[in-house]
Amino acid sequence: MGLTGLFLCLFLVIHMSGNFQLLLNDGGEAFNKYTKQMTTNPVIKVASIITYLAILFHAVDGIMLAMKNRKARPVKYAKVKGGANSSWASRNMALLGVIILFFLVVHLKSFWFEMKFGTLPFVEYDGVKYKDLYTIVVAAFSQWWYVLIYLISLVALGLHLQHGFQSAFRTLGLEHKKYTPIITVVGLAYSILIPIGFAIQPLYIFFQTMNK
């Protein structure tokens, strides 16, 4: 869980950075070129497979751990004061994980599946044809309900990262009184900045299309 979690943290940074090309106001040229590179480059394709496996392992392992913890205490405490020694996120990692997993399925169906197997229109830049995924993204982010689902999922992601980032280091034995406070601060900043970075993209497109 720790290793796959940290790997996926790195993936989120890369994915978010690439998607910032949605904000360039170039009619989707940079984004469409980026998505083609991400789906045709052999090295990136291998990295993508590793990422899919990491997501799958992280999700399955998380579900199994949640079930194991539940079986370890089949009878609930008569009185629980969870907030006294743990955060809400740490006590509900499984729930947050399920929300994120549900969103991933919707997200992959909306964009990845369409890019791979859908009948996307083509655009041409400098004599080269590209699948116009940008049009699909704009269409999705022009719908308030999709943006709302996206934002709710990002809140769940932020809470999941808030506990998961620092927990991964502890799980790997990387805990020290000198460095742990730094890891905690970095983890908190990461869990805030990543969701904000992803949220900027649909909000920007949504309000841009509203003003047209």
C-alpha positions in Angstrom: 0.0 0.0 0.0 2.8 2.4 0.9 4.8 1.8 -2.3 1.9 1.9 -4.7 0.5 4.9 -2.8 3.7 7.0 -3.3 4.0 5.9 -6.9 0.5 7.1 -7.5 1.3 10.4 -5.8 4.0 10.9 -8.4 1.6 10.0 -11.2 -0.9 12.6 -10.0 1.7 15.3 -10.2 2.6 14.3 -13.8 -1.0 13.9 -14.9 -2.0 17.2 -13.4 0.9 19.0 -15.1 0.1 17.6 -18.5 -3.6 18.5 -18.1 -2.7 22.2 -17.5 -2.4 22.4 -21.3 -6.2 22.6 -21.3 -5.7 26.2 -20.1 -3.6 27.5 -23.0 -6.5 28.9 -25.1 -5.0 27.4 -28.3 -8.1 25.5 -29.3 -6.8 22.3 -27.8 -3.7 22.0 -30.0 -1.2 21.5 -27.2 -3.5 19.1 -25.3 -4.3 17.0 -28.3 -0.6 16.7 -29.1 0.1 15.8 -25.5 -2.6 13.1 -25.4 -1.3 11.5 -28.7 2.2 11.4 -27.2 0.8 9.8 -24.0 -0.9 7.1 -26.0 1.8 6.3 -28.6 5.2 6.7 -27.0 6.4 3.1 -26.1 8.0 4.2 -22.8 4.9 6.1 -21.7 2.7 3.1 -22.7 4.8 0.8 -20.4 4.6 3.4 -17.6 0.8 3.6 -18.2 0.5 -0.2 -17.7 2.5 0.0 -14.5 0.2 2.8 -13.3 -3.0 0.8 -14.1 -1.5 -2.2 -12.2 -0.6 0.1 -9.3 -4.1 1.5 -9.1 -5.6 -2.0 -9.2 -3.3 -3.4 -6.6 -3.7 -0.3 -4.3 -7.6 -0.6 -4.6 -7.7 -4.4 -4.0 -5.2 -4.3 -1.2 -7.1 -1.4 0.4 -10.4 -3.4 0.3 -8.7 -6.5 1.7 -7.2 -4.5 4.6 -10.5 -2.9 5.4 -12.2 -6.3 5.5 -9.3 -7.7 7.6 -9.7 -4.8 10.1 -13.5 -5.4 10.3 -13.0 -9.1 10.9 -10.5 -8.3 13.7 -13.2 -6.5 15.6 -16.6 -8.0 14.6 -18.3 -6.3 17.6 -18.1 -2.5 17.5 -17.0 -0.5 20.5 -19.9 0.6 22.7 -18.6 4.2 22.7 -16.2 5.6 20.1 -14.2 8.8 20.4 -12.3 8.5 17.1 -11.4 12.2 16.9 -9.5 11.9 20.2 -6.5 10.2 18.6 -7.1 10.0 14.9 -8.3 12.1 12.0 -11.6 11.5 10.2 -9.7 10.7 7.0 -7.6 8.0 8.7 -10.7 6.3 10.0 -12.5 6.4 6.6 -9.7 5.6 4.1 -11.7 2.7 2.7 -14.8 4.9 2.1 -12.7 7.6 0.5 -11.0 5.0 -1.6 -14.3 3.7 -2.9 -15.4 7.2 -3.9 -12.1 7.7 -5.7 -12.4 4.3 -7.4 -15.9 5.1 -8.6 -14.7 8.4 -10.0 -11.8 6.7 -11.8 -14.2 4.3 -13.6 -16.3 7.3 -14.7 -13.3 9.3 -15.7 -11.6 6.5 -17.6 -14.9 5.8 -19.5 -15.3 9.5 -20.3 -11.8 10.1 -21.6 -9.4 7.2 -21.7 -11.9 4.8 -23.3 -13.0 7.4 -25.8 -9.4 8.1 -26.7 -8.6 4.5 -27.2 -11.8 3.0 -28.6 -14.2 5.8 -29.3 -15.0 7.5 -32.6 -13.4 10.8 -31.9 -13.2 13.5 -34.6 -9.8 14.4 -36.0 -8.0 17.7 -36.2 -5.0 18.5 -38.2 -1.9 20.5 -37.1 1.0 21.0 -39.4 -0.2 18.3 -41.7 -0.5 15.7 -39.0 -3.9 14.3 -37.8 -4.7 14.0 -34.1 -7.7 12.7 -32.2 -9.6 15.7 -30.9 -9.9 14.6 -27.2 -10.0 18.3 -26.3 -13.5 18.6 -27.7 -14.7 15.7 -25.5 -13.1 17.2 -22.4 -14.7 20.6 -23.0 -18.1 18.9 -23.6 -17.8 17.0 -20.3 -16.6 20.1 -18.3 -19.4 22.2 -19.7 -21.9 20.1 -17.7 -22.5 21.3 -14.2 -23.3 17.9 -12.8 -20.0 16.4 -14.2 -18.0 19.2 -12.7 -19.8 18.7 -9.4 -18.9 15.0 -9.4 -15.4 15.9 -10.3 -15.1 18.4 -7.4 -16.6 16.0 -4.8 -14.2 13.3 -5.9 -11.3 15.8 -5.5 -12.4 16.5 -2.0 -12.3 12.8 -1.3 -8.9 12.6 -3.0 -7.5 15.4 -0.8 -8.7 13.7 2.4 -7.3 10.4 1.2 -3.9 12.0 0.5 -3.9 13.9 3.7 -3.6 10.7 5.7 -2.2 8.4 3.0 0.9 10.5 2.2 2.4 10.5 5.6 1.1 7.0 6.4 3.0 5.6 3.5 6.3 6.8 4.9 5.5 5.4 8.3 4.5 2.0 6.7 7.9 1.9 5.0 9.7 2.6 8.3 10.7 6.1 7.2 9.8 7.7 10.5 12.1 10.0 12.6 11.4 12.7 15.1 13.5 15.1 12.9 12.0 14.3 9.5 8.5 13.2 10.3 7.2 16.8 11.0 8.6 17.8 7.6 6.9 14.9 5.9 3.6 15.8 7.6 3.8 19.4 6.4 4.8 18.3 2.8 1.9 15.8 2.9 -0.6 18.4 4.0 0.5 20.8 1.3 0.4 18.1 -1.3 -3.1 17.0 -0.3 -4.3 20.6 -0.8 -2.4 21.6 -3.9 -3.1 18.5 -6.0 -6.9 18.7 -5.7 -6.8 22.5 -6.3 -4.6 22.0 -9.4 -7.0 19.4 -10.8 -10.1 21.6 -9.8 -8.8 24.6 -11.7 -9.1 22.7 -15.1 -12.9 21.9 -15.1 -13.8 25.1 -13.4 -11.9 27.2 -15.9 -13.5 25.4 -18.9 -17.0 25.4 -17.3 -17.0 29.2 -16.7 -15.3 29.8 -20.0 -18.1 28.0 -21.9 -20.8 29.7 -19.8 -19.5 33.1 -21.0 -19.7 32.2 -24.7 
